[in-house]
Structures are given as C-alpha cells and as structure tokens.
Amino acid sequence: MTGELDETDLARMERTGIGAISQDLGLELFDQALGSEAALLAPVRLDLGALRTQARSGMLPALLRGLVRAPARRADNDRSLERRLAGVPEADREQVVLDLVRTQVASVLGHASAAAVDPERAFKELGFDSLAAVELRNRLSQVAGIRLPATLVFDHPTPLETARLILAEVGGAGSGPRPSPLDEELQRLEALLIAVSGHKQQLAGAEPRLRSLSNRLRTLLSQTSTDHDDEHDDTLDDDLDFVSDSEMFDLIDKELGSA
C-alpha cells in the first residue's frame, strides 16, 4: 500500500504525527496482532511531538486529541485574516489572499517557496491527492479563520479560484472598517429596545417603564450633546410631560445619591 510513496508523501505523514511503518515492523506487529485476544487493533507509529505541534496550530484531528494536551485556542486568533485585510486597499486584497494560498500549497507539497506554485494551474496537476487536499483545506481554514468545505480543491481547483472563494467568505473586510466598540454597544441596545418594545403587550407594567427608559436615554443624550437649540429643548420639555411624579423623584434621588 505504501510502496509508491515518495519523500514528499512521507514528509506529509510525519507532519501529521503519524509515521510510516517499515516492512519488518509491520510484519512483527501483524504477528503480535494474531496472538492477541483483542477484537480490534490499530498499529500506528505516533510522534507525540508532532501531535503537540498540530494541537498548538488547531489542526489536530478530533480522533487524536485525547493523546496530547492541547492548549486553549486564543480568541484573538479568530478572524485574523479579516483584520489583516481591513488595512489593505481593496484592489490588493485578492493578491494578499492568493499569496497566503500559494504559501500553504507550497508547504503541503514540500516546496521551498510559494514561487513554485502556479496560481492558475490545477491542484491535480500540481501533485495533489486526497490527503494533500485535506491538509490544505485544514491549513487554510486555520489561517483564514473560516470553515472551508471538505471538497475545497475539487470545487475550486486552482490556487486562484480558492483564493477568490476565501476572499468572498471573509466578506466583511471588503465593506470597510469594523464598527467601533461604541457603535457595537449602541447596536446591541437598539436591538434590545426593539425586542422589548415588540413584546411590551405581554409584559405587565411595561408601558410606564418604557416611557421612563426613553426619557432617561433622552436626558443622557442631552448631557452628551454640545448642541442645545430651542427645538431640542422643546422636545425635552414635551418628553417630561410623560414622566410621573414618582419617576421624577426617583430620578432626582438617584442623581443626588451619585453626586
């Protein structure tokens, strides 16, 4: 089964942490299996150091994760490609992703440089088999921070087509800078208010609370605004008409208590 494996194939196996078994060792393990009472045996030569490397990169197969301690993945590694592309002019983003794809292809095939990878040549012509296809998909999923299909190299059979898919999947990088933390918090608040307002008929006493919350938000907005024209002040005066006496005293107590 392994008689036609070349040095590149063997090196690929070594990177996964599963080493090749020599003919003599294979026959010896076969004899031991025949003398064993175990129903199922899997003779595998494992390199625990390579497995740990796989675990640190987040590429260790689930079947092998119980064999080594895998460090917790850092959250700031997620969407790293998207963050990187956010600082790149839109016209240059495809080339950035293509360079990333060619680098990973070169690593899988054992090339010293990405320059050896023709971006418009089919993966099959570059020397890919099914195992290489799986390794490339796993590598690209990791470095891009997105989930890519198992049929990646078959559905997108050149490095250029694969790069274009990844760029399309990353998506948000092409739509401008990510919203600021303040913008994100305001969006969350808006969504919460819409949800509460949509269910206010089902909540006992929700109407007065919503009016009170609305007034408090308007008061906060007026405090942070530098433009207080007459029209804005009239709006605030009208809003105060909706505030009950108890709510007004409550607000005064809170303000005095925090002073």
C-alpha positions as CSV (number, residue, x, y, z in Angstrom):
1,M,0.0,0.0,0.0
2,T,2.8,2.4,0.7
3,G,5.3,1.2,-1.9
4,E,4.7,4.2,-4.2
5,L,5.0,6.9,-1.5
6,D,7.8,9.3,-2.3
7,E,9.7,11.6,0.1
8,T,7.0,14.3,-0.1
9,D,4.3,11.8,0.9
10,L,6.4,10.5,3.8
11,A,7.2,14.1,5.0
12,R,3.4,14.9,4.9
13,M,2.7,11.9,7.1
14,E,5.4,12.9,9.5
15,R,3.9,16.4,9.9
16,T,0.6,14.8,10.9
17,G,2.3,12.9,13.7
18,I,1.7,9.5,12.1
19,G,4.9,8.0,10.8
20,A,5.4,5.3,8.3
21,I,5.9,1.7,9.4
22,S,8.7,-0.3,7.9
23,Q,8.0,-3.7,6.3
24,D,9.8,-5.5,9.1
25,L,8.0,-3.7,11.8
26,G,4.7,-4.2,10.0
27,L,5.1,-7.9,9.9
28,E,6.2,-8.0,13.5
29,L,3.1,-6.1,14.6
30,F,0.9,-8.4,12.4
31,D,2.3,-11.4,14.2
32,Q,1.5,-9.8,17.6
33,A,-2.0,-9.0,16.5
34,L,-2.7,-12.6,15.5
35,G,-1.6,-13.7,19.0
36,S,-3.8,-11.0,20.8
37,E,-7.3,-11.6,22.1
38,A,-8.3,-8.0,21.3
39,A,-11.0,-7.8,18.7
40,L,-9.8,-4.5,17.1
41,L,-6.2,-3.3,16.9
42,A,-4.7,-0.4,15.0
43,P,-0.9,-0.4,14.6
44,V,0.1,3.2,14.4
45,R,3.5,4.8,15.0
46,L,2.8,8.2,16.6
47,D,5.1,11.1,17.0
48,L,3.8,12.9,20.1
49,G,5.9,16.0,19.5
50,A,4.3,16.4,16.0
51,L,0.9,15.8,17.6
52,R,1.5,18.7,20.0
53,T,2.6,20.9,17.1
54,Q,-0.7,20.0,15.4
55,A,-2.6,20.8,18.6
56,R,-1.0,24.2,19.0
57,S,-1.9,25.1,15.5
58,G,-5.5,23.9,16.0
59,M,-5.2,21.3,13.3
60,L,-5.1,18.1,15.4
61,P,-7.8,15.7,14.2
62,A,-10.5,15.1,16.8
63,L,-9.7,11.4,16.9
64,L,-6.2,12.1,18.3
65,R,-7.0,15.0,20.7
66,G,-7.1,12.7,23.7
67,L,-3.5,11.7,23.2
68,V,-1.9,15.0,24.0
69,R,-2.8,18.1,25.9
70,A,-4.0,20.8,23.5
71,P,-3.7,24.4,24.7
72,A,-6.8,26.5,24.6
73,R,-7.1,28.5,21.4
74,R,-6.8,32.2,21.9
75,A,-9.9,34.1,20.8
76,D,-7.8,36.9,19.2
77,N,-6.7,34.4,16.5
78,D,-10.2,34.3,15.2
79,R,-10.9,36.3,12.0
80,S,-7.2,37.2,11.8
81,L,-7.3,37.3,8.0
82,E,-10.3,39.6,8.1
83,R,-8.4,42.0,10.4
84,R,-5.4,41.9,8.2
85,L,-7.3,42.6,5.0
86,A,-9.1,45.5,6.7
87,G,-5.9,47.5,6.4
88,V,-5.2,46.6,2.8
89,P,-6.6,48.6,-0.2
90,E,-9.5,46.7,-1.8
91,A,-7.6,46.4,-5.1
92,D,-4.8,44.5,-3.4
93,R,-6.8,42.1,-1.2
94,E,-7.0,39.3,-3.8
95,Q,-3.3,39.2,-4.2
96,V,-2.8,39.1,-0.4
97,V,-5.1,36.1,-0.1
98,L,-3.6,34.4,-3.2
99,D,-0.1,34.7,-1.6
100,L,-1.5,33.1,1.5
101,V,-2.9,30.2,-0.5
102,R,0.2,29.7,-2.5
103,T,2.3,29.6,0.7
104,Q,0.1,26.9,2.2
105,V,0.1,24.9,-1.1
106,A,3.9,25.1,-1.2
107,S,4.1,23.8,2.4
108,V,1.8,20.9,1.7
109,L,3.7,19.9,-1.4
110,G,7.1,20.4,0.2
111,H,8.3,23.3,-2.0
112,A,10.8,25.7,-0.5
113,S,8.9,28.8,-1.8
114,A,5.5,29.8,-2.9
115,A,7.0,30.9,-6.1
116,A,7.0,27.3,-7.2
117,V,3.2,27.3,-7.2
118,D,1.5,28.4,-10.4
119,P,-1.7,30.2,-9.3
120,E,-3.7,29.2,-12.3
121,R,-2.6,25.5,-12.5
122,A,-5.0,22.9,-11.3
123,F,-4.2,21.3,-7.9
124,K,-4.2,17.8,-9.5
125,E,-1.5,19.0,-11.9
126,L,0.5,20.4,-9.1
127,G,0.6,17.0,-7.5
128,F,-2.3,16.9,-5.1
129,D,-4.0,13.7,-3.9
130,S,-6.9,13.3,-1.5
131,L,-4.6,13.5,1.6
132,A,-2.9,16.7,0.4
133,A,-6.4,18.2,-0.4
134,V,-7.5,17.6,3.2
135,E,-4.3,19.0,4.7
136,L,-4.6,22.1,2.5
137,R,-8.2,22.6,3.5
138,N,-7.3,22.3,7.2
139,R,-4.4,24.7,6.9
140,L,-6.4,27.4,5.0
141,S,-9.3,27.1,7.4
142,Q,-6.9,27.7,10.3
143,V,-5.0,30.6,8.9
144,A,-8.1,32.3,7.4
145,G,-10.3,31.8,10.5
146,I,-13.2,30.4,8.5
147,R,-14.8,27.0,7.9
148,L,-14.0,25.8,4.4
149,P,-15.7,22.8,2.6
150,A,-14.0,19.4,2.6
151,T,-14.4,19.4,-1.2
152,L,-12.4,22.7,-1.5
153,V,-9.8,21.7,-4.0
154,F,-12.3,19.9,-6.2
155,D,-14.9,22.7,-6.3
156,H,-12.2,25.4,-6.7
157,P,-9.4,23.5,-8.5
158,T,-6.7,26.2,-8.7
159,P,-5.0,28.4,-6.1
160,L,-6.5,31.5,-7.7
161,E,-10.1,30.1,-7.5
162,T,-9.5,29.1,-3.9
163,A,-8.2,32.5,-3.1
164,R,-11.3,34.1,-4.5
165,L,-13.5,31.8,-2.5
166,I,-11.7,32.7,0.7
167,L,-11.9,36.4,-0.1
168,A,-15.6,36.1,-0.7
169,E,-16.1,34.1,2.5
170,V,-14.2,36.6,4.6
171,G,-16.5,39.2,3.3
172,G,-16.6,41.8,5.9
173,A,-13.1,43.0,5.2
174,G,-14.3,44.4,1.9
175,S,-17.0,46.5,3.4
176,G,-14.8,49.0,5.3
177,P,-13.5,49.1,8.8
178,R,-15.2,47.2,11.6
179,P,-17.6,49.2,13.8
180,S,-16.2,50.8,16.9
181,P,-17.0,49.3,20.3
182,L,-19.4,52.2,20.9
183,D,-21.2,51.5,17.7
184,E,-21.5,47.8,18.6
185,E,-22.9,48.7,22.0
186,L,-25.4,51.1,20.5
187,Q,-26.5,48.4,18.0
188,R,-27.0,45.9,20.9
189,L,-29.0,48.5,22.8
190,E,-31.1,49.2,19.8
191,A,-31.8,45.6,19.2
192,L,-32.8,45.1,22.9
193,L,-35.2,48.1,22.9
194,I,-36.8,46.8,19.7
195,A,-37.2,43.4,21.2
196,V,-38.7,44.7,24.5
197,S,-41.0,47.1,22.6
198,G,-42.2,44.3,20.4
199,H,-43.3,42.3,23.5
200,K,-44.5,45.1,25.7
201,Q,-48.1,44.0,25.4
202,Q,-47.1,40.7,27.1
203,L,-45.3,42.4,29.9
204,A,-47.2,43.7,32.9
205,G,-46.5,47.3,33.6
206,A,-44.0,47.6,30.7
207,E,-45.5,50.7,29.2
208,P,-44.6,53.1,32.0
209,R,-41.1,51.5,32.2
210,L,-40.5,52.0,28.5
211,R,-41.5,55.7,28.8
212,S,-39.2,56.1,31.8
213,L,-36.3,54.4,30.0
214,S,-37.0,56.6,26.9
215,N,-36.8,59.7,28.9
216,R,-33.7,58.7,30.7
217,L,-32.0,58.0,27.3
218,R,-33.0,61.3,26.0
219,T,-31.7,63.0,29.2
220,L,-28.4,61.2,28.7
221,L,-28.2,62.2,25.1
222,S,-28.8,65.9,26.0
223,Q,-26.0,65.7,28.6
224,T,-23.5,64.4,26.0
225,S,-24.6,66.8,23.2
226,T,-22.9,70.1,22.6
227,D,-25.8,71.5,20.5
228,H,-28.7,72.6,22.6
229,D,-31.0,74.6,20.4
230,D,-34.5,75.7,21.2
231,E,-36.2,73.0,19.2
232,H,-34.2,70.3,21.1
233,D,-35.1,71.9,24.5
234,D,-38.8,72.0,23.5
235,T,-38.7,68.3,22.7
236,L,-37.2,67.6,26.1
237,D,-39.9,69.7,27.8
238,D,-42.6,67.7,25.9
239,D,-40.9,64.4,27.0
240,L,-41.0,65.4,30.6
241,D,-44.8,65.5,30.4
242,F,-44.8,61.7,30.2
243,V,-42.8,61.3,33.4
244,S,-44.8,60.6,36.5
245,D,-44.2,62.3,39.9
246,S,-42.8,59.1,41.4
247,E,-40.4,58.6,38.4
248,M,-39.2,62.2,38.7
249,F,-38.5,62.0,42.4
250,D,-36.8,58.6,41.7
251,L,-34.6,60.2,39.1
252,I,-33.7,63.1,41.4
253,D,-32.9,60.7,44.3
254,K,-30.5,58.8,42.0
255,E,-28.8,61.9,40.8
256,L,-28.4,63.3,44.3
257,G,-27.2,59.9,45.5
258,S,-24.5,59.8,42.9
259,A,-23.3,63.4,43.4
